[in-house]
Amino acid sequence: MTGLNPYYCALMLESTLPEQVKPVKFAKRGASFNGRWSLERFKRLAADTVSGSGEVIVQAEFGFEEGFPAFKGTASVNVQLVCQRCLEPVVVPLDVSFGLVFVSSEEQAGEVPEPLETVLLQDEEISILEVVEDELLLALPIVAFHRECEAFDYRTDDEKADEQSRQEPSENPFSVLEQLKGKLKSDD
């Protein structure tokens, strides 16, 4: 066999995104993943959107960070949320970068340097889909809105009519006093 060694080819799993992985095993291999998942597979994220259509693009790699198995990568998707001004759909791009290290006990979690985020492994396998979904949920804006839009008018027709009648100029209650004052001056 010339050119490619099958061992090195196995390390890069292109366009294949397994949902469940064994992070320690994948870190030892130095595996990386690139691919897409339908937004519909992210149940919690899709529940917050107007439309569950779209694709989450994921790039991820396993390795070691500070001696711990690590999972680093990026995920991006455009989601449709409800604009809180006009109540119409607004497209919000979500682009996240993540870096996680896996530990098997609370004591190990205390040994992980500060900027790294730890995940306590309960089982041998984890769901990458859930990890990516958690990161995307954290990236959702508190309030979604268009840069420029008309605010939704919450008032009923009766409320609008009442407001308009209050804004129309009413007769000045002191106009009668002005007339009397004018008569008093003319009598002098």
Steps between C-alpha positions, in 0.01 A plus 500: 500500500651829396419849616238470774533309819156360605577582864521874428199492272288357783574800720305745289133411475382754243128579459416244763353620822434222746247592763655286775876482554750368752700818569805332656530258209452777242752726677762225483434473127499875445174464306335798334157548348350735246141485392143613536203408712143602433374759749202270564734260684565770763163473676560762770647755258233438236230557765623860541488575128220603266605238248696184571652507153868554444830326545751514781854494358743338741878475494653318794813321605606286790840509664663572833515830687706527819507120512121462484295368206362807321233586245540827306309639210254742348132486413291741301137527394253769399184474711171683464382658824210733574593868483393651832418834335283404204426133585615389153771238439859624509802298388767483770840348420648287777874438479663331796845372585539251777776324685419234755714261700364175638561391857388192688473651851441827684861491624626498140270791417681706764833435325386640163642848424257792512415582137404141419146377554464156657249225434463223753480168317222291649528228236761398248296663221362850460263659252685755286163622379400594858834668566472710182135576576592625848757736350250632242233553766745706702563716191132590450439872549295605800282712269479447125412799282543652155741790477222715354132419528170645614395406850194279518194701606347310791206738546146414394294734280314628808827580677627684192177707481521589871859610461418711196212673679731582792751656261242728334513850646221553750347832594705686754304507830650842580369661180185613687720682754684673214169625363396631844836666543453667162157633607639636827766696314246644257278615788785693657 
